[in-house]
Amino acid sequence: MLSKILSCATIGIEAHIIEVETDISNGLPVYTLVGLPETAVKESRERVKAAVCNSGYAFPDDRITVNLAPAGIKKTGTGFDLPIAIGILTATEVISQETALQYLILGELSLDGRVKPVNGSLLMAIAAKNAGYKGVIVSEKNCKEAGVIEGINVYPVKTLREAVDFLRGALAIERKKTDVKNLFKNDEEYRIDFSEVAGQEHAKRAVEVAASGGHNVLMIGPPGSGKTMIAKRIKTILPPLTFEEAIETTKIFSILGLLSEHEPLVTRRPFRAPHHTISDAGLIGGGKIPKPGEVSLAQNGILFLDEFCEYKKHVLEVMRQPLEDGYVTISRAYSTITYPSSFMLVAAMNPCPCGFFTDPKHECKCAPIQISRYRSKISGPLLDRIDIHIEVPAVPYKDLLKKRSAESSAKIMQRVIKARNIQSERFARTTIYNNAQMQSRHIKKCCELDRNSLSLLEAAIDKLGLSARAYNRILKVARTIADLEKSENILANHIAEAIQYRNLDRPSEMF
């Protein structure tokens, strides 16, 4: 007796349809599982046997062979429990083979037959829709996540018996659909706001420019100057996530099991702030079977690295590729996987080990060699990939006493959205979404300069010794400043402001 059930396995952020083939033949009672399963999949034997028996069905006392095809794909996780159990019951003719092949099935089984949630149900729903299947059968706690996808029927089950009765036609299960519009509508307001930031008008202007064009930004200043406070509020001025962006981000959270039953879709731009003791694998991703790291979890959002110079140098250097390309490729013996990593880097650092090098009211006790060694953790190539680096001085006492609150995040966001809309129209027929993602051909087309702007930029390059990459960054930032002012052309004042945002390119005496 032979049966075939359909399930899926996730590789990176893509789901691949897996055929769970079950053959039951005469012979000694032996259970064999093949098809490149990892340990958790191999252990399914005992869970499946107990679940089948405790659900009131007879477990075959014969030779059972289960093949997970294609065999070249590594099978991980516990989601194959339910399809294996359904496959065994189909092979024993408890369930019709024809009916079972209409669905993709995924779920972990407990010993008493309950169906537990697993990671990756969103990806399976996308795969089922693309392949044209009738629907998916998942755990009740996974149904909202899978139900986010339009055009696919999602059937939640609590137990193995429910799944069997549904496939036999003895039980009607209501299809579940997640109200995506309601998820976005019910999104609560942020508890923090830019109106709470006293002073620092120059820094707030810089982060507004950064948010408008998706530019990376580095803030340098003494302790207590408000760097972290400003960084945490950047997310409050970014444009809302589109549904497509939300799906991209949710895929990564889904495969790591970071979604809750009540929040099946990431509706806000992620804000990831790993501690400076993080490893390179934690930041970029890794493991025997590569998993995404913080740069991928920050997809379409913000990666905030506080105390930038405290991170290990080799950890910072591995960010070069994702900052430049918008994706990261992780190679291991078992596989090579590419994860998206299109994020906005926001970093904050002190100007020296003690923190008071630029503070006029506190004496810096660091020797020049200490300051040089401290800053050398940030290499030139990495610094070139950061579009904006600005100084955030200590806040004057009089600014703290001002009773009139500063401009709110909502007002700043409106300007950011208008600038992003201009960029969306400009790049409508391309694969990029903001000025920070422009390549050389886009820069040549969209960043033409007049004579005055060219002269100013040439003088700055000669004086500061800027690299070709820094030159392109200035043009990108200037294009964003022009967009904020609704200017079709980049003017000399736009170039001048963009140059001011390259603090670390200046000689040390100027900084």
C-alpha positions in Angstrom: 0.0 0.0 0.0 1.4 3.3 -1.1 0.3 6.9 -0.4 1.5 10.4 -1.2 0.9 13.5 0.9 2.1 17.1 0.2 3.9 19.2 2.7 6.7 21.8 2.4 10.3 22.6 3.6 11.7 26.0 3.9 15.1 27.0 2.5 16.0 30.5 3.2 12.8 32.5 2.8 11.3 30.2 0.2 9.1 27.1 0.7 9.6 24.0 -1.4 6.8 21.5 -1.9 7.8 18.1 -0.4 6.1 14.8 -1.3 5.7 12.6 1.8 5.6 9.1 0.3 4.6 6.2 2.6 4.8 2.6 1.7 3.5 -0.2 3.9 4.4 -3.7 3.0 4.5 -7.2 4.7 7.5 -7.9 6.8 8.9 -7.3 10.2 7.7 -4.2 12.0 10.3 -1.7 10.9 9.9 2.1 10.5 12.4 3.7 8.0 12.5 7.4 7.2 14.6 8.6 4.3 15.0 11.8 2.3 17.8 13.7 4.1 15.9 14.3 7.4 17.6 16.0 10.3 17.3 14.7 13.9 14.0 16.4 14.7 12.4 14.9 11.6 13.9 11.4 12.4 12.3 11.6 15.9 8.9 11.9 14.4 8.5 8.2 14.5 7.6 8.0 18.2 5.5 11.1 18.1 3.5 9.9 15.1 3.0 6.4 16.4 1.7 7.6 19.8 -0.5 10.3 18.2 -2.1 7.8 15.8 -2.8 5.3 18.5 -4.1 7.9 21.0 -6.4 9.3 18.4 -8.2 6.0 18.1 -6.6 4.6 14.9 -4.6 1.4 14.4 -0.8 1.8 13.7 0.3 -0.7 11.1 2.3 -3.6 12.5 4.2 -4.0 9.2 7.2 -2.6 7.4 6.8 1.2 7.0 9.0 3.2 4.7 8.6 7.0 4.5 10.4 9.0 1.8 10.6 12.8 1.8 11.1 13.8 -1.8 13.0 15.4 -3.3 15.7 13.8 -1.3 18.3 16.4 -2.1 16.6 19.1 0.1 17.5 19.0 3.8 14.4 18.5 5.9 14.3 20.4 9.2 11.9 21.0 12.0 8.9 19.1 13.3 6.3 20.2 10.7 6.4 16.8 9.0 4.7 15.0 11.9 1.2 15.6 10.7 1.7 14.8 7.0 3.5 11.6 7.9 0.6 10.5 10.1 -1.9 11.4 7.4 0.3 9.5 4.9 0.2 6.3 7.1 -3.6 6.6 7.5 -4.0 7.2 3.7 -1.8 4.1 3.0 -4.1 2.0 5.3 -7.1 3.4 3.3 -8.6 5.4 6.3 -8.3 8.5 4.1 -8.9 8.9 0.3 -5.6 9.5 -1.6 -7.4 11.7 -4.1 -8.8 14.0 -1.4 -5.5 14.3 0.5 -3.5 15.4 -2.5 -5.6 18.6 -2.8 -3.9 20.1 0.3 -0.6 21.1 1.7 -0.3 19.8 5.2 2.0 21.1 8.0 2.1 20.6 11.8 3.8 19.0 14.8 2.0 16.3 16.7 2.0 15.8 20.5 1.7 12.3 21.9 -2.1 12.7 22.5 -2.8 13.8 18.9 -2.9 17.6 19.3 -1.5 19.6 16.4 1.1 22.1 17.5 2.2 25.2 15.6 5.4 25.2 13.5 7.5 27.8 11.8 7.1 28.8 8.2 3.3 28.5 7.7 3.2 31.8 5.9 5.8 30.5 3.3 3.8 27.3 2.9 0.6 29.3 2.1 2.5 31.3 -0.5 3.9 28.1 -2.1 0.4 26.5 -2.1 -1.1 29.5 -3.8 1.6 29.6 -6.5 1.3 25.9 -7.1 -2.5 26.1 -7.4 -3.6 23.8 -4.6 -7.0 23.9 -3.0 -5.8 24.9 0.5 -3.5 24.2 3.4 -4.1 22.4 6.7 -2.3 23.8 9.6 -2.4 24.1 13.4 -5.1 26.4 14.7 -2.4 28.7 16.1 -0.9 29.0 12.6 -4.1 29.8 10.8 -3.9 33.6 11.1 -0.4 33.7 9.8 -1.2 31.5 6.8 -4.5 33.4 6.3 -2.7 36.6 5.5 -2.2 35.4 1.9 -5.0 36.1 -0.5 -6.3 33.4 -2.8 -5.6 30.3 -0.7 -8.0 28.5 1.7 -6.6 27.9 5.2 -8.1 25.1 7.3 -7.1 25.1 11.0 -7.1 21.8 12.9 -6.7 21.2 16.7 -6.1 17.5 16.6 -5.1 14.7 14.2 -8.6 13.3 14.5 -10.0 16.6 13.2 -7.7 16.5 10.3 -8.6 13.0 9.4 -12.4 13.6 9.7 -12.1 16.7 7.5 -10.2 14.8 4.8 -12.8 12.0 5.0 -15.6 14.5 4.6 -17.1 13.7 8.1 -16.3 17.2 9.5 -16.7 20.7 8.0 -14.0 23.2 9.0 -14.6 26.8 8.4 -11.9 28.5 6.3 -10.0 31.1 8.1 -9.1 34.5 6.6 -7.0 37.2 8.3 -8.3 40.7 8.0 -5.1 42.4 6.8 -6.6 45.9 6.7 -7.7 45.5 10.3 -4.1 44.5 11.3 -2.7 47.7 9.9 -5.7 49.8 11.2 -5.3 48.5 14.8 -1.6 49.4 14.8 -1.1 51.4 18.0 0.6 54.8 18.0 4.2 55.0 19.1 4.8 55.9 22.7 7.8 58.1 21.8 7.9 61.2 19.7 10.4 63.7 18.3 8.7 66.5 20.2 10.4 65.1 23.3 13.9 65.8 21.9 15.2 69.1 23.3 17.4 71.1 20.9 19.6 69.2 18.5 18.0 70.8 15.5 21.0 70.0 13.2 20.8 66.3 14.2 17.0 66.1 13.7 17.4 67.7 10.3 20.0 65.1 9.4 17.9 62.1 10.4 14.9 63.6 8.5 17.1 63.6 5.4 18.2 60.1 6.2 14.7 58.8 6.6 13.5 60.6 3.5 16.1 58.8 1.3 16.7 55.6 3.3 20.3 56.7 4.0 22.6 55.2 6.6 23.5 57.6 9.4 26.2 57.7 12.1 25.9 60.1 15.1 29.0 61.1 17.0 28.8 62.9 20.4 29.5 62.8 24.1 27.5 60.8 26.6 24.0 62.2 27.3 23.8 64.3 24.1 20.7 62.5 22.9 22.1 60.1 20.3 20.2 57.1 21.5 17.1 59.1 22.1 17.1 60.4 18.5 17.9 57.0 17.0 14.9 55.3 18.8 12.6 58.0 17.4 13.6 57.6 13.7 11.1 54.8 13.3 8.3 57.2 14.2 9.0 59.3 11.1 9.5 56.5 8.5 6.6 55.9 6.0 4.2 53.1 7.0 5.0 49.6 5.6 3.3 48.6 2.4 1.7 45.2 2.3 4.5 43.9 0.0 7.1 45.1 2.4 5.2 43.6 5.3 5.2 40.2 3.6 8.9 40.4 2.9 9.7 41.2 6.5 7.1 38.7 7.9 8.7 35.8 6.0 11.9 36.2 8.0 10.1 36.4 11.3 8.0 33.4 10.3 10.9 31.0 9.7 12.4 32.0 13.0 9.1 31.5 14.9 9.0 35.1 16.1 5.4 35.7 15.1 2.6 35.5 17.8 -0.9 34.2 17.3 -2.3 37.7 17.8 0.3 39.4 15.5 0.5 37.2 12.4 1.9 40.0 10.2 4.7 42.5 10.8 2.8 45.8 10.3 5.5 48.2 11.6 9.0 48.7 10.3 11.4 46.6 12.5 13.8 48.3 14.9 16.6 46.0 15.9 19.1 47.0 18.4 21.6 44.2 19.2 24.1 44.5 22.1 27.7 45.2 21.1 28.8 41.8 22.3 26.9 40.2 19.4 28.9 37.7 17.2 29.3 38.0 13.4 26.9 35.0 13.0 24.4 36.7 15.2 24.6 39.9 13.2 24.8 38.5 9.6 23.3 35.0 10.2 24.8 31.5 10.3 24.6 28.1 11.9 25.0 24.6 10.5 21.8 25.2 8.6 22.1 29.0 7.9 19.5 31.1 9.8 19.0 34.9 9.3 20.7 37.4 11.5 19.9 40.9 12.8 20.6 42.5 9.4 17.8 40.4 7.9 15.5 40.8 10.8 15.8 44.6 10.2 14.6 44.1 6.6 12.7 47.3 5.5 13.4 48.8 8.9 16.2 50.1 11.1 19.3 48.4 12.5 20.5 50.5 15.4 24.1 49.9 16.6 24.7 51.8 19.8 28.3 52.3 21.0 29.5 51.6 17.5 33.2 51.4 18.3 32.6 48.8 21.1 31.6 46.2 18.5 34.4 43.8 17.5 36.0 45.0 14.3 35.5 41.8 12.4 31.8 41.9 13.3 31.4 45.4 11.8 33.4 44.5 8.7 31.0 41.7 7.8 28.3 44.3 7.2 30.0 45.6 4.1 28.2 43.3 1.7 24.6 43.7 3.1 25.1 47.5 3.3 26.2 47.6 -0.4 24.0 44.9 -2.0 20.9 44.8 0.2 21.2 41.0 0.7 23.6 38.6 2.5 24.7 35.2 1.3 25.7 32.6 3.9 27.6 29.6 2.8 27.9 26.4 4.8 28.7 22.7 4.0 25.0 21.8 3.7 23.8 24.8 1.7 24.3 28.3 0.5 21.4 30.6 1.4 20.7 34.2 0.5 18.6 36.4 2.8 17.4 40.0 2.1 19.0 42.7 4.2 17.7 46.0 2.9 17.8 48.1 6.1 18.7 51.6 7.3 21.7 51.5 9.5 21.7 54.0 12.4 24.8 54.0 14.5 25.9 56.0 17.5 29.4 56.4 19.0 31.4 58.5 21.4 34.2 60.6 19.9 36.8 59.0 22.1 37.0 56.3 24.8 36.1 58.7 27.7 33.5 60.4 25.5 34.4 64.0 26.1 36.7 64.8 23.2 34.3 67.3 21.6 32.6 68.5 24.8 33.8 72.0 25.7 32.6 71.7 29.3 34.4 68.4 30.1 38.1 67.7 29.8 39.1 64.7 27.6 41.7 62.5 29.3 42.4 60.3 26.3 45.8 60.3 24.7 45.9 60.9 20.9 47.0 57.3 20.3 43.9 56.1 22.3 41.6 58.2 20.2 43.2 57.0 17.0 43.0 53.3 18.1 39.4 53.8 19.2 38.2 55.2 15.9 40.3 52.8 13.8 37.7 50.1 14.6 35.6 51.7 11.9 37.4 51.1 8.7 37.4 53.5 5.7 35.4 51.1 3.5 32.8 50.7 6.1 32.6 54.5 6.8 32.2 55.1 3.0 29.0 53.0 3.1 27.5 55.3 5.7 25.9 58.3 3.8 25.5 60.7 6.7 27.8 61.1 9.8 27.1 64.1 12.0 28.2 65.5 15.3 25.7 65.6 18.1 27.0 68.1 20.7 25.9 68.2 24.4 22.6 69.9 24.8 22.8 73.4 26.3 21.0 73.9 29.6 18.8 76.7 28.1 17.4 74.2 25.5 16.4 71.9 28.3 14.4 74.7 30.0 12.3 75.5 26.9 8.7 75.0 27.5 7.6 75.0 23.8 7.8 71.4 22.5 9.7 70.6 19.4 8.1 69.5 16.1 6.2 66.3 16.4 7.0 63.0 14.6 3.7 63.2 12.7 4.7 66.5 11.0 8.2 65.3 10.1 6.7 62.0 8.7 4.5 64.0 6.3 7.5 65.6 4.8 9.3 62.3 4.6 6.3 60.6 2.9 6.1 63.4 0.3 9.8 63.0 -0.5 9.4 59.2 -0.7 6.5 59.7 -3.1 8.7 61.8 -5.4 11.3 59.0 -5.4 8.6 56.3 -6.1 7.5 58.2 -9.2 11.2 58.7 -10.3 12.0 55.0 -9.9 8.6 53.6 -10.9 10.0 51.4 -13.7 13.0 50.2 -11.8 13.7 47.7 -8.9 14.8 50.4 -6.4 12.6 52.4 -4.0 14.6 55.2 -2.6 17.6 57.4 -3.3 20.0 55.4 -1.1 19.6 52.4 -3.4 20.6 54.3 -6.6 23.4 52.8 -8.7 25.9 54.6 -10.9 23.6 54.7 -13.9 20.8 56.2 -11.7 23.1 58.8 -10.2 24.2 60.0 -13.7 20.6 60.3 -14.8 19.0 61.8 -11.6 21.9 63.8 -10.1 23.0 66.3 -12.8 24.7 69.4 -11.3 25.0 73.0 -12.5 28.3 74.8 -12.7 28.2 76.2 -9.2 27.4 72.8 -7.7 30.2 71.2 -9.6 32.7 73.8 -8.4 31.6 73.4 -4.8 31.8 69.6 -4.9 35.2 69.6 -6.7 36.6 71.9 -4.0 35.3 69.6 -1.2 36.7 66.5 -2.8 40.1 68.1 -3.2 40.2 69.4 0.4 38.8 66.3 2.1 40.3 63.7 -0.2 37.0 61.9 -0.7 36.7 58.5 -2.3 34.6 57.7 -5.3 32.1 56.0 -3.1 31.9 59.1 -0.8 31.4 61.3 -3.9 28.4 59.1 -4.9 27.0 59.3 -1.3 27.1 63.1 -1.3 25.2 63.1 -4.6 22.5 60.7 -3.2 22.1 62.8 -0.1 21.9 66.0 -2.1 19.2 64.4 -4.3 17.2 63.6 -1.2 17.6 67.2 0.2 16.3 68.5 -3.2 13.3 66.1 -3.0 12.5 67.4 0.5 12.4 70.9 -1.0 10.5 69.7 -4.0 13.3 70.9 -6.3 13.7 69.1 -9.6 17.4 70.1 -9.8 20.2 69.7 -7.3 21.4 73.2 -6.3 24.6 74.4 -4.7 22.9 74.7 -1.3 21.8 71.1 -1.5 25.4 70.0 -2.2 26.7 72.2 0.6 24.3 70.6 3.1 25.2 67.1 1.9 29.0 67.9 2.4 28.2 69.0 6.0 27.0 65.5 6.7 30.4 64.0 6.1 32.0 64.9 9.4 34.4 61.9 9.6 35.8 62.7 6.2 37.3 65.9 7.5 40.7 66.4 9.0 40.9 65.7 12.7 41.4 69.3 13.6 38.1 70.2 11.9 36.2 67.5 13.7 
